[in-house]
């Protein structure tokens, strides 16, 4: 029987892969702030950073990041077979598998995350727009995965802010979050 990869190894690999491709937690936190600031007047960038960082701690997110970035890199090096090579390399509009993987990672944080993902997929703000516009690199999967992380972090933050407004204890907030999440 093959031994599974340790969780901390997977998490480090996913975080390293993001960094290698030019995506920082700060750049994701900027998008989270943009999405949530109008709803939370006391929102801080630290809140946004903490939420994005927490989302990157979820296995399902890490797995999606590793798969998506690997496919982007293979396409960048012309290592996929045709017609998949061209579909990924050109970010074919009707391809949809990139959004499907990213959307699958959004369901753990509910409808707020899903609708935010749809918005970010269309609007492409912040680092998502930068990734989508790079000509020499392939980010077919990564731009959608960043939208997924930012959407999850936005939804997580929205729920936490509501709980804080209701003066719930940090322990109760953490317990609810742990019970509600998948992956």
Backbone as a chain_set.jsonl record, in Angstrom:
{"seq": "XXXXXXXXXXXXXXXXXXXXXXXXXXXXXXXXXXXXXXXXXXXXXXXXXXXXXXXXXXXXXXXXXXXXXXXXXXXXXXXXXXXXXXXXXXXXXXXXXXXXXXXXXXXXXXXXXXXXXXXXXXXXXXXXXXXXXXXXXXXXXXXXXXXXXXXXXXXXXXXXXXXXXXXXXXXXXXXXXXXXXXX", "coords": {"N": [[0.844, -1.191, 0.0], [0.531, 2.159, -0.862], [2.0, 4.982, 0.695], [0.335, 7.82, 1.993], [0.721, 11.313, 1.108], [2.02, 13.619, 3.391], [0.033, 16.055, 5.06], [1.129, 18.612, 5.633], [3.169, 18.752, 3.79], [1.803, 18.811, 1.371], [0.372, 21.213, 1.678], [2.485, 23.093, 1.834], [3.608, 22.728, -0.711], [1.502, 23.647, -2.355], [1.294, 26.337, -1.564], [3.88, 27.204, -2.227], [3.794, 26.789, -4.994], [1.912, 28.692, -5.793], [3.295, 31.046, -5.092], [5.547, 30.799, -6.747], [4.335, 31.242, -9.19], [3.724, 33.87, -9.028], [1.706, 34.714, -7.302], [0.612, 36.041, -4.339], [-0.334, 35.85, -0.861], [-1.059, 38.334, -0.014], [-1.85, 39.564, -2.412], [-4.164, 38.172, -2.961], [-5.62, 38.829, -0.689], [-6.036, 41.541, -1.195], [-8.017, 41.443, -3.165], [-10.057, 40.244, -1.713], [-10.531, 42.255, 0.149], [-11.488, 44.267, -1.564], [-13.863, 43.029, -2.362], [-15.324, 42.857, 0.037], [-15.248, 45.251, 1.536], [-17.24, 47.237, 1.211], [-19.338, 46.18, 2.59], [-18.535, 45.886, 5.163], [-17.64, 48.12, 7.295], [-15.584, 48.272, 9.21], [-13.606, 46.653, 8.346], [-10.368, 45.253, 7.958], [-7.163, 45.059, 6.317], [-5.642, 43.113, 7.494], [-7.617, 41.344, 8.433], [-8.531, 40.38, 5.978], [-6.229, 39.185, 4.922], [-5.785, 37.188, 6.851], [-8.044, 35.612, 6.446], [-7.749, 34.758, 3.757], [-5.377, 33.341, 4.042], [-6.23, 31.308, 5.798], [-8.059, 29.942, 4.162], [-6.303, 28.886, 2.293], [-5.306, 26.871, 3.786], [-6.974, 24.725, 3.516], [-7.452, 21.429, 2.426], [-8.806, 20.631, 0.025], [-8.688, 22.933, -1.521], [-5.91, 23.22, -1.775], [-5.303, 20.902, -3.248], [-6.662, 21.414, -5.657], [-5.255, 23.69, -6.507], [-2.678, 22.623, -6.913], [-3.149, 20.757, -9.001], [-4.222, 22.427, -11.032], [-2.182, 24.38, -11.477], [-0.13, 22.711, -12.287], [-1.144, 21.719, -14.713], [-1.265, 24.136, -16.149], [1.495, 24.713, -16.295], [2.434, 22.518, -17.748], [1.144, 22.989, -20.181], [2.321, 25.414, -20.827], [4.847, 24.547, -21.431], [4.411, 23.112, -23.696], [3.588, 20.394, -23.375], [1.28, 18.937, -23.31], [-1.089, 16.738, -24.891], [-2.553, 17.162, -28.129], [-5.986, 17.759, -28.784], [-5.911, 19.116, -26.39], [-3.68, 20.613, -25.588], [-3.803, 23.003, -27.139], [-6.326, 23.955, -26.347], [-5.923, 24.552, -23.607], [-3.673, 26.207, -23.722], [-4.592, 28.409, -25.193], [-6.63, 29.258, -23.623], [-9.279, 28.61, -24.229], [-12.523, 29.766, -24.678], [-14.841, 28.163, -24.459], [-13.964, 25.966, -23.115], [-14.003, 25.465, -20.181], [-13.261, 23.602, -18.147], [-11.361, 24.59, -16.447], [-12.786, 26.52, -14.939], [-14.572, 24.731, -13.79], [-13.041, 23.112, -12.046], [-12.139, 25.086, -10.276], [-14.592, 26.12, -9.362], [-15.604, 23.884, -8.074], [-14.125, 23.959, -5.794], [-15.218, 25.995, -4.396], [-17.609, 25.489, -3.143], [-17.567, 24.873, -0.4], [-17.933, 27.131, 1.146], [-20.42, 28.177, 0.776], [-23.264, 29.999, -0.702], [-22.508, 32.689, -0.931], [-19.812, 32.57, -1.585], [-19.987, 31.234, -4.029], [-21.443, 33.029, -5.697], [-19.726, 35.21, -5.586], [-17.485, 34.116, -6.794], [-18.458, 33.787, -9.434], [-18.764, 36.482, -10.144], [-16.066, 37.398, -9.929], [-14.901, 35.788, -11.855], [-15.884, 36.865, -14.186], [-15.279, 39.661, -13.981], [-12.549, 39.845, -13.321], [-10.522, 41.013, -11.378], [-7.691, 42.704, -9.808], [-4.911, 40.609, -9.057], [-5.915, 38.5, -10.491], [-6.704, 39.553, -12.933], [-4.193, 40.366, -13.839], [-2.908, 37.869, -14.161], [-4.547, 36.698, -16.098], [-3.996, 38.315, -18.26], [-1.38, 37.869, -19.075], [0.823, 37.19, -21.643], [3.001, 35.488, -22.348], [2.987, 33.444, -20.545], [1.091, 30.64, -19.295], [-1.936, 30.721, -17.713], [-4.38, 29.527, -17.47], [-5.788, 27.857, -15.692], [-4.942, 28.878, -13.214], [-5.817, 31.599, -12.85], [-8.554, 31.279, -12.376], [-8.473, 29.663, -10.13], [-7.332, 31.376, -8.238], [-9.413, 33.198, -8.108], [-11.252, 31.519, -6.916], [-10.07, 31.029, -4.364], [-10.076, 33.669, -3.357], [-12.833, 34.158, -3.384], [-13.785, 32.236, -1.57], [-12.428, 33.128, 0.713], [-13.575, 35.647, 0.988], [-16.277, 34.983, 1.501], [-15.966, 33.475, 3.841], [-15.008, 35.447, 5.522], [-17.201, 37.226, 5.519], [-19.13, 35.706, 6.878], [-17.832, 35.422, 9.346], [-17.621, 38.112, 10.159], [-20.294, 38.737, 10.541], [-20.867, 37.008, 12.673], [-19.163, 38.154, 14.579], [-20.376, 40.669, 14.813], [-22.635, 39.877, 16.118], [-21.605, 39.412, 18.536], [-20.474, 36.914, 19.128], [-18.434, 34.385, 20.601], [-14.933, 33.804, 19.922], [-14.3, 31.092, 20.008], [-16.782, 29.879, 19.517], [-17.301, 30.858, 16.963], [-15.185, 29.673, 15.531], [-15.807, 26.957, 15.938], [-18.292, 26.749, 14.592], [-17.471, 27.353, 11.991], [-15.696, 25.201, 11.494], [-17.528, 23.081, 11.536], [-19.179, 23.638, 9.374], [-17.67, 23.515, 7.053], [-16.374, 21.8, 4.178], [-13.821, 19.564, 3.101]], "CA": [[0.0, 0.0, 0.0], [1.298, 3.397, -0.954], [1.85, 5.89, 1.829], [-0.169, 9.139, 1.562], [1.591, 12.478, 1.307], [1.675, 14.355, 4.608], [-0.739, 17.284, 4.821], [1.977, 19.812, 5.627], [3.934, 18.728, 2.535], [0.867, 19.257, 0.327], [0.103, 22.64, 1.877], [3.68, 23.849, 1.445], [3.726, 22.65, -2.178], [0.493, 24.527, -2.957], [1.691, 27.728, -1.3], [5.078, 27.457, -3.036], [3.387, 26.861, -6.404], [1.313, 30.023, -5.985], [4.366, 32.048, -5.032], [6.355, 30.627, -7.961], [3.574, 31.788, -10.311], [3.518, 35.3, -8.817], [0.512, 34.987, -6.508], [0.889, 36.117, -2.905], [-1.527, 35.957, -0.022], [-1.413, 39.757, -0.029], [-2.584, 39.893, -3.642], [-5.501, 37.601, -2.795], [-6.264, 39.652, 0.346], [-6.481, 42.781, -1.85], [-9.29, 41.145, -3.834], [-11.019, 40.024, -0.632], [-10.876, 43.594, 0.662], [-12.325, 44.903, -2.589], [-15.175, 42.38, -2.369], [-16.038, 42.941, 1.312], [-15.145, 46.554, 2.223], [-18.499, 47.993, 1.201], [-20.282, 45.538, 3.512], [-17.95, 45.836, 6.508], [-16.885, 49.375, 7.45], [-14.423, 48.103, 10.094], [-12.742, 45.636, 7.752], [-8.949, 45.595, 7.816], [-6.394, 44.182, 5.439], [-5.253, 41.954, 8.31], [-8.753, 40.414, 8.379], [-8.555, 39.786, 4.636], [-5.052, 38.323, 4.835], [-6.015, 36.025, 7.71], [-9.06, 34.775, 5.818], [-7.132, 34.119, 2.586], [-4.412, 32.375, 4.569], [-6.99, 30.179, 6.332], [-8.603, 29.188, 3.031], [-5.192, 28.122, 1.711], [-5.062, 25.736, 4.662], [-7.932, 23.659, 3.223], [-6.908, 20.417, 1.512], [-9.444, 20.65, -1.29], [-8.126, 24.095, -2.217], [-4.52, 22.884, -2.091], [-5.296, 19.917, -4.332], [-7.054, 22.095, -6.895], [-4.138, 24.553, -6.895], [-1.591, 21.795, -7.448], [-3.561, 20.205, -10.303], [-4.368, 23.507, -12.008], [-0.886, 24.966, -11.827], [0.624, 21.707, -13.045], [-1.66, 21.732, -16.091], [-0.789, 25.378, -16.773], [2.926, 24.587, -16.59], [2.584, 21.56, -18.847], [0.738, 23.686, -21.41], [3.349, 26.42, -21.097], [6.0, 23.83, -22.005], [3.899, 22.318, -24.823], [3.689, 18.988, -22.995], [-0.024, 18.27, -23.342], [-1.425, 16.271, -26.234], [-3.59, 17.917, -28.846], [-6.22, 19.197, -28.845], [-5.879, 19.707, -25.061], [-2.62, 21.62, -25.557], [-4.308, 24.266, -27.684], [-7.436, 24.409, -25.51], [-5.393, 25.152, -22.392], [-2.743, 27.278, -24.094], [-5.336, 29.574, -25.667], [-7.706, 29.516, -22.666], [-10.486, 28.515, -25.053], [-13.692, 30.232, -23.935], [-15.818, 27.1, -24.233], [-13.289, 24.849, -22.438], [-14.774, 25.346, -18.955], [-12.733, 22.708, -17.119], [-10.666, 25.439, -15.477], [-13.808, 27.028, -14.03], [-15.183, 23.614, -13.072], [-12.154, 22.76, -10.932], [-12.165, 26.197, -9.32], [-15.931, 26.186, -8.776], [-15.708, 22.765, -7.149], [-13.445, 24.35, -4.557], [-15.933, 27.122, -3.8], [-18.845, 25.078, -2.48], [-17.423, 24.75, 1.042], [-18.254, 28.365, 1.851], [-21.799, 28.568, 0.528], [-23.714, 30.771, -1.856], [-21.742, 33.933, -1.062], [-18.593, 32.223, -2.313], [-20.348, 30.871, -5.408], [-21.774, 34.233, -6.465], [-18.507, 36.02, -5.684], [-16.661, 33.475, -7.819], [-19.015, 34.153, -10.744], [-18.422, 37.887, -10.373], [-14.624, 37.516, -10.175], [-14.592, 35.123, -13.122], [-16.219, 37.817, -15.262], [-14.648, 40.969, -13.808], [-11.09, 39.653, -13.298], [-9.845, 42.134, -10.722], [-6.421, 42.472, -9.116], [-3.948, 39.652, -9.601], [-6.633, 37.648, -11.449], [-6.594, 40.249, -14.217], [-2.785, 40.29, -14.246], [-2.649, 36.508, -14.638], [-5.318, 36.483, -17.318], [-3.452, 39.121, -19.35], [0.014, 37.543, -19.418], [0.895, 36.547, -22.963], [4.058, 34.481, -22.472], [2.749, 32.38, -19.575], [-0.25, 30.07, -19.316], [-2.599, 30.77, -16.41], [-5.764, 29.144, -17.739], [-6.371, 27.344, -14.448], [-4.572, 29.656, -12.041], [-6.652, 32.784, -12.62], [-9.814, 30.827, -11.78], [-8.181, 29.165, -8.784], [-7.177, 32.556, -7.38], [-10.785, 33.686, -7.89], [-11.848, 30.589, -5.958], [-9.522, 31.316, -3.031], [-10.582, 34.981, -2.949], [-14.271, 34.008, -3.133], [-13.915, 31.518, -0.305], [-11.963, 34.006, 1.793], [-14.6, 36.69, 1.133], [-17.441, 34.391, 2.154], [-15.547, 33.14, 5.205], [-14.934, 36.714, 6.243], [-18.564, 37.74, 5.677], [-19.752, 34.938, 7.962], [-17.154, 35.764, 10.606], [-17.984, 39.479, 10.534], [-21.663, 38.66, 11.074], [-20.76, 36.402, 14.002], [-18.572, 39.165, 15.465], [-21.416, 41.673, 15.051], [-23.556, 39.277, 17.085], [-20.8, 39.222, 19.755], [-20.199, 35.508, 19.408], [-17.052, 34.15, 21.028], [-14.045, 33.253, 18.899], [-14.431, 29.631, 20.043], [-18.033, 29.521, 18.847], [-17.106, 31.163, 15.537], [-14.304, 28.62, 15.0], [-16.551, 25.693, 15.942], [-19.267, 26.807, 13.496], [-16.729, 27.264, 10.73], [-15.213, 23.83, 11.344], [-18.668, 22.207, 11.271], [-19.815, 23.968, 8.108], [-16.794, 23.365, 5.897], [-15.958, 20.528, 3.626], [-12.438, 19.562, 2.585]], "C": [[0.881, 1.244, 0.0], [0.983, 4.304, 0.224], [1.348, 7.248, 1.331], [0.849, 10.242, 1.854], [1.103, 13.225, 2.548], [1.007, 15.687, 4.257], [0.133, 18.526, 4.749], [2.819, 19.894, 4.366], [3.057, 19.251, 1.387], [0.609, 20.758, 0.453], [1.291, 23.496, 1.447], [3.835, 23.856, -0.072], [2.735, 23.593, -2.856], [0.867, 25.999, -2.77], [2.925, 28.111, -2.127], [4.725, 27.611, -4.514], [2.744, 28.213, -6.7], [2.39, 31.095, -6.053], [5.219, 32.003, -6.298], [5.674, 31.253, -9.18], [3.198, 33.261, -10.103], [2.286, 35.669, -8.014], [0.891, 34.946, -5.031], [-0.436, 36.148, -2.137], [-1.994, 37.407, -0.003], [-2.237, 40.112, -1.261], [-4.001, 39.313, -3.61], [-6.28, 38.436, -1.775], [-6.764, 40.98, -0.236], [-7.84, 42.585, -2.525], [-10.387, 40.951, -2.788], [-11.474, 41.369, -0.072], [-11.825, 44.308, -0.296], [-13.741, 44.334, -2.572], [-15.981, 42.675, -1.106], [-16.094, 44.327, 1.947], [-16.468, 47.311, 2.269], [-19.538, 47.427, 2.171], [-19.802, 45.57, 4.963], [-17.08, 47.07, 6.73], [-15.633, 49.247, 8.331], [-13.432, 47.067, 9.576], [-11.306, 46.128, 7.643], [-8.29, 44.643, 6.823], [-5.906, 42.955, 6.207], [-6.358, 40.905, 8.329], [-8.754, 39.654, 7.054], [-7.396, 38.806, 4.451], [-5.29, 37.038, 5.631], [-7.013, 35.07, 7.07], [-8.5, 34.052, 4.586], [-6.144, 33.043, 3.02], [-5.126, 31.13, 5.095], [-7.561, 29.311, 5.218], [-7.509, 28.34, 2.388], [-4.789, 26.935, 2.587], [-5.997, 24.563, 4.406], [-7.383, 22.721, 2.153], [-7.491, 20.499, 0.108], [-8.913, 21.804, -2.139], [-6.7, 23.779, -2.667], [-4.445, 21.909, -3.263], [-5.635, 20.566, -5.665], [-5.919, 22.981, -7.407], [-3.028, 23.732, -7.536], [-1.929, 21.235, -8.825], [-3.593, 21.31, -11.361], [-3.047, 24.102, -12.443], [-0.048, 23.978, -12.632], [0.159, 21.668, -14.498], [-1.237, 23.0, -16.832], [0.671, 25.259, -17.18], [3.175, 23.599, -17.731], [2.21, 22.213, -20.178], [1.777, 24.723, -21.812], [4.571, 25.803, -21.777], [5.608, 22.914, -23.162], [3.983, 20.818, -24.557], [2.341, 18.272, -22.903], [-0.275, 17.773, -24.758], [-2.52, 17.156, -26.825], [-4.883, 17.113, -28.821], [-6.158, 19.896, -27.475], [-4.83, 20.809, -24.954], [-3.14, 22.974, -26.011], [-5.448, 24.821, -26.841], [-6.927, 25.131, -24.263], [-4.517, 26.354, -22.723], [-3.469, 28.558, -24.514], [-6.446, 30.0, -24.704], [-9.034, 29.617, -23.413], [-11.727, 28.823, -24.216], [-14.717, 29.152, -23.605], [-15.223, 25.892, -23.505], [-13.967, 24.551, -21.102], [-14.234, 24.45, -17.858], [-11.99, 23.509, -16.048], [-11.649, 26.017, -14.457], [-14.429, 25.911, -13.194], [-14.338, 23.202, -11.873], [-12.214, 23.848, -9.864], [-13.522, 26.28, -8.62], [-16.146, 25.051, -7.783], [-15.088, 23.076, -5.802], [-14.175, 25.458, -3.814], [-17.099, 26.672, -2.921], [-18.754, 24.966, -0.964], [-17.825, 25.986, 1.815], [-19.607, 28.947, 1.449], [-22.031, 29.506, -0.641], [-22.966, 32.086, -2.025], [-20.477, 33.667, -1.877], [-18.899, 31.928, -3.783], [-20.638, 32.117, -6.239], [-20.561, 35.153, -6.616], [-17.576, 35.439, -6.744], [-17.152, 33.858, -9.218], [-18.669, 35.585, -11.117], [-16.942, 38.023, -10.728], [-14.213, 36.855, -11.487], [-14.865, 36.05, -14.302], [-15.41, 39.105, -15.173], [-13.121, 40.923, -13.781], [-10.344, 40.832, -12.669], [-8.515, 41.708, -10.098], [-5.497, 41.505, -9.832], [-4.614, 38.697, -10.597], [-6.514, 38.255, -12.841], [-5.159, 40.194, -14.747], [-2.458, 38.913, -14.83], [-3.316, 36.261, -15.975], [-4.71, 37.213, -18.515], [-2.033, 38.785, -19.765], [0.055, 36.712, -20.691], [1.873, 35.374, -23.011], [3.881, 33.3, -21.522], [1.319, 31.879, -19.723], [-0.793, 30.076, -17.887], [-4.082, 30.438, -16.561], [-6.459, 28.679, -16.465], [-6.131, 28.291, -13.275], [-5.456, 30.87, -11.814], [-7.978, 32.404, -11.966], [-9.602, 30.292, -10.364], [-7.977, 30.313, -7.796], [-8.56, 33.163, -7.101], [-11.504, 32.804, -6.87], [-11.372, 30.868, -4.539], [-10.076, 32.643, -2.514], [-12.074, 34.917, -2.626], [-14.524, 33.311, -1.809], [-13.526, 32.406, 0.868], [-12.968, 35.129, 2.043], [-15.817, 36.16, 1.88], [-17.13, 34.042, 3.61], [-15.554, 34.4, 6.066], [-16.327, 37.295, 6.492], [-19.275, 37.022, 6.826], [-19.137, 35.292, 9.313], [-17.521, 37.169, 11.077], [-19.392, 39.501, 11.13], [-21.64, 38.078, 12.484], [-20.163, 37.383, 15.007], [-19.587, 40.251, 15.807], [-22.433, 41.185, 16.082], [-22.845, 38.952, 18.402], [-20.604, 37.752, 20.131], [-18.726, 35.344, 19.759], [-16.236, 33.579, 19.872], [-14.136, 31.735, 18.847], [-15.688, 29.174, 19.304], [-17.929, 29.762, 17.336], [-16.27, 30.062, 14.887], [-15.044, 27.292, 14.91], [-17.549, 25.659, 14.788], [-18.563, 26.644, 12.152], [-16.256, 25.839, 10.473], [-16.345, 22.858, 10.993], [-19.245, 22.409, 9.868], [-18.974, 23.616, 6.888], [-16.602, 21.932, 5.461], [-14.508, 20.667, 3.2], [-11.492, 20.091, 3.569]], "O": [[1.842, 1.352, 0.762], [-0.156, 4.38, 0.685], [1.875, 7.777, 0.353], [1.709, 10.112, 2.725], [-0.098, 13.432, 2.722], [1.373, 16.348, 3.285], [-0.088, 19.395, 3.907], [3.151, 20.99, 3.916], [3.511, 20.028, 0.547], [0.626, 21.485, -0.54], [1.117, 24.51, 0.771], [4.162, 24.891, -0.653], [3.085, 24.265, -3.826], [0.767, 26.799, -3.7], [2.998, 29.217, -2.663], [5.287, 28.459, -5.206], [3.005, 28.81, -7.744], [2.396, 31.937, -6.951], [5.57, 33.044, -6.854], [6.345, 31.736, -10.092], [2.449, 33.833, -10.895], [1.859, 36.823, -8.038], [1.421, 33.949, -4.539], [-1.497, 36.432, -2.692], [-3.195, 37.674, 0.022], [-3.205, 40.867, -1.171], [-4.927, 39.899, -4.17], [-7.462, 38.717, -1.973], [-7.803, 41.486, 0.187], [-8.706, 43.458, -2.46], [-11.507, 41.433, -2.955], [-12.664, 41.587, 0.151], [-12.834, 44.878, 0.118], [-14.709, 45.073, -2.748], [-17.209, 42.736, -1.17], [-16.925, 44.554, 2.827], [-16.776, 47.959, 3.27], [-20.499, 48.108, 2.53], [-20.578, 45.309, 5.882], [-15.899, 47.06, 6.384], [-14.711, 50.051, 8.197], [-12.524, 46.655, 10.298], [-11.059, 47.278, 7.281], [-8.806, 43.562, 6.536], [-5.772, 41.875, 5.63], [-6.078, 39.709, 8.251], [-8.953, 38.44, 7.02], [-7.573, 37.726, 3.888], [-5.029, 35.939, 5.142], [-6.846, 33.853, 7.145], [-8.754, 32.862, 4.4], [-6.089, 31.965, 2.429], [-4.667, 30.012, 4.859], [-7.549, 28.084, 5.316], [-7.759, 27.204, 1.984], [-4.007, 26.087, 2.157], [-5.834, 23.507, 5.016], [-6.908, 23.164, 1.107], [-6.76, 20.443, -0.881], [-8.715, 21.653, -3.344], [-6.332, 24.044, -3.811], [-3.62, 22.073, -4.162], [-4.985, 20.307, -6.678], [-5.654, 23.018, -8.609], [-2.5, 24.105, -8.583], [-1.083, 21.238, -9.719], [-3.054, 21.144, -12.455], [-2.812, 24.306, -13.634], [0.662, 24.372, -13.557], [0.981, 21.592, -15.412], [-0.891, 22.942, -18.012], [1.046, 25.656, -18.283], [4.035, 23.831, -18.58], [2.887, 22.007, -21.185], [2.076, 24.889, -22.995], [5.24, 26.445, -22.587], [6.381, 22.043, -23.561], [4.405, 20.057, -25.428], [2.277, 17.124, -22.464], [0.266, 18.323, -25.717], [-3.292, 17.797, -26.111], [-4.842, 15.882, -28.836], [-6.328, 21.112, -27.392], [-5.063, 21.826, -24.301], [-2.933, 23.981, -25.332], [-5.532, 26.033, -26.639], [-7.436, 26.192, -23.904], [-4.613, 27.397, -22.075], [-3.008, 29.661, -24.222], [-7.127, 30.996, -24.947], [-9.796, 30.57, -23.25], [-11.948, 28.209, -23.173], [-15.388, 29.228, -22.576], [-15.916, 24.895, -23.302], [-14.47, 23.442, -20.925], [-14.71, 24.531, -16.725], [-11.996, 23.138, -14.875], [-11.381, 26.007, -13.256], [-14.771, 26.117, -12.03], [-14.877, 22.968, -10.792], [-12.328, 23.549, -8.675], [-13.582, 26.489, -7.408], [-16.801, 25.24, -6.758], [-15.488, 22.512, -4.783], [-13.78, 25.82, -2.705], [-17.526, 27.418, -2.039], [-19.789, 24.965, -0.298], [-18.041, 25.908, 3.025], [-19.898, 30.102, 1.759], [-21.14, 29.772, -1.448], [-22.803, 32.556, -3.151], [-20.12, 34.453, -2.755], [-18.149, 32.332, -4.672], [-20.14, 32.25, -7.357], [-20.39, 35.797, -7.651], [-16.952, 36.181, -7.502], [-16.352, 34.211, -10.084], [-18.324, 35.871, -12.264], [-16.596, 38.682, -11.709], [-13.284, 37.312, -12.152], [-14.149, 36.015, -15.303], [-14.907, 39.589, -16.187], [-12.474, 41.888, -14.186], [-9.623, 41.557, -13.355], [-8.254, 40.523, -9.89], [-5.323, 41.571, -11.049], [-3.934, 38.141, -11.46], [-6.253, 37.546, -13.814], [-4.934, 40.001, -15.942], [-1.807, 38.812, -15.87], [-2.716, 35.681, -16.88], [-4.884, 36.785, -19.656], [-1.525, 39.367, -20.724], [-0.593, 35.671, -20.796], [1.591, 34.366, -23.658], [4.543, 32.274, -21.673], [0.446, 32.595, -20.213], [-0.188, 29.512, -16.976], [-4.929, 30.998, -15.865], [-7.595, 29.069, -16.196], [-7.013, 28.484, -12.439], [-5.816, 31.148, -10.67], [-8.471, 33.124, -11.098], [-10.464, 30.456, -9.5], [-8.405, 30.226, -6.645], [-8.837, 33.59, -5.98], [-12.28, 33.302, -6.054], [-12.182, 30.935, -3.613], [-10.498, 32.731, -1.361], [-12.525, 35.565, -1.681], [-15.37, 33.736, -1.022], [-14.21, 32.433, 1.891], [-13.187, 35.519, 3.19], [-16.329, 36.817, 2.787], [-17.943, 34.289, 4.5], [-16.047, 34.399, 7.194], [-16.593, 37.807, 7.579], [-19.94, 37.656, 7.645], [-19.85, 35.442, 10.306], [-17.713, 37.388, 12.274], [-19.647, 40.203, 12.109], [-22.308, 38.588, 13.383], [-20.602, 37.441, 16.155], [-19.656, 40.704, 16.95], [-23.015, 41.978, 16.821], [-23.413, 38.296, 19.275], [-20.572, 37.401, 21.311], [-17.876, 36.084, 19.264], [-16.778, 32.951, 18.963], [-14.059, 31.147, 17.769], [-15.656, 28.197, 18.555], [-18.414, 28.961, 16.536], [-16.613, 29.576, 13.809], [-14.921, 26.579, 13.914], [-17.645, 24.655, 14.081], [-19.011, 25.888, 11.29], [-16.398, 25.325, 9.363], [-16.135, 21.915, 10.231], [-19.738, 21.465, 9.251], [-19.517, 23.438, 5.797], [-16.658, 20.994, 6.256], [-14.028, 21.777, 2.965], [-10.293, 20.159, 3.298]]}, "num_chains": 1, "name": "protein.A"}
